[in-house]
Amino acid sequence: MLNGQRIRKNFRSRDEATAYRQTLEIEFLNGESEGQTVWTTLTHDQNRDAIAAVNLLRRSGSGKDLCFAVDYFLRHYREAEAAIPVVDAAEAYLEARERDADRGLIVPRQLKAIRFEMQRFTRAFAGRTADDIRTEEVREFLDAPVNGSRAAPTLKTWNNRRGYLSTFLKFCLQRKIIAANPLAEIPQVKIQKARGTAATLSAAEAADFLRWLESYLGQRNKNGTWWGKPGCMVPYFALALFAGVRPDWRDGEMAKLRPEHVRLDTGVILIEPEVSKVNEKRAVKIQPNLRLWLERYPLDEFPIIPSRRFKAMWKDVREQRKLPHDVLRHTYISMTAGAFRSVGDAALQAGNSEAVIRRHYLDLKSVEEADAFWRIVPEGTALPKRMKKVEGRYVEIAGKRQRVKG
């Protein structure tokens, strides 16, 4: 609206429309001022800009004067050193992140997500310079549907994309590619987490699953051979179920776990910081039943991640057995808490906080069911008849010594 009249006009590009709108706003602001004759050293254009700036302060409700506004601007605003195209800035940023990946600071999956987000960003702002991007444009970019979807992104996806973009723009700010971060005025969305009881397997379901897995061969190839051999998938699923190793086989804990980390001699699995999802070392105690599984299917003969057809077999197993995401790890944590009744011990071995254990895993399993779970062993093997619980581990009770009369 200008002087009570609605102004509507179409433009070929958003930049042209924005420039025209700014011209109208200046005309409106200048028109709000009461005219009076004063002596000034300003040129006509400078005087018009000063009047518009004062009107802007007045309309914002600020009690500050023009001198304060200019002083604040000079102290906080920095010009970009050069007008760098968005595509060049994104390329420099990706090179830095690839170096971080080489040093192990970020995982390959995170690098892949960053690369996808930079590709979307450069397509959206093709032909633009990095210092020319404004806050509202960034907001529209984040709100736009992604991956061919017509729906707006979920709050979690929105936050993830904002995080990737925030890191990129901070990089540009440090390199003086931009003078100000246009994302600074766009806060992260707060999400109310409604996570409840974790999905788990019962002791009977776990036993049935392992028995089935011992004979699993995958599917038959066209030449009549099978994808794998009996027991080829046992180590992977046994370590997830009886040791709580996070099951990501692409670039997570299971992918980074090596046979030398599984110490049958000392009875622990060492999850080193470079293996752990949270970059913290932990030691998982090898229970007697897990020892029997690893002895029946040794890692030098049955690798944790078989090199041949693993992805196909992993997918096939999960589909046939209808295994929810992370259900094996959830089962391990709940059975550990159920058997040993120690939140602290379960947290240490699982690599979670005690608060998470209490909230999602405590009291899911009875002591009786947990004891049955920790007695699941391969066919033809057996645990010691007498065992007791000592510091979060089952140990054999030594037989009583017989006194010999001499």
Secondary structure, 3 states (H helix, E strand, C coil): CECCECCCCCCCCHHHHHHHHHHHHHHHHHHHCCCCCCCCCCCHHHHHHHHHHHHHHHHHCCCCCHHHHHHHHHHHCCCCCCCCEHHHHHHHHHHHHHHHHHCCCCCHHHHHHHHHHHHHHHHHCCCCEHHHCCHHHHHHHHHCCCCCCCCCCCHHHHHHHHHHHHHHHHHHHHCCCCCCCCCCCCCCCCCCCCCCCCCCCCHHHHHHHHHHHHCCCCCECCCCCECCCCCCCHHHHHHHHHHCCCCCCCCCHHHHCCHHHEECCCCEEEECCCCCCCCCCEEEECCHHHHHHHHHCCCCCCCCCCCCCHHHHHHHHHHHHCCCCCHHHHHHHHHHHHHHCCHHHHHHHHCCCHHHHHHHCCCCCCHHHHHHHCCCCCCCCCCCCCEEECCCCEEECCCCCCCCCC
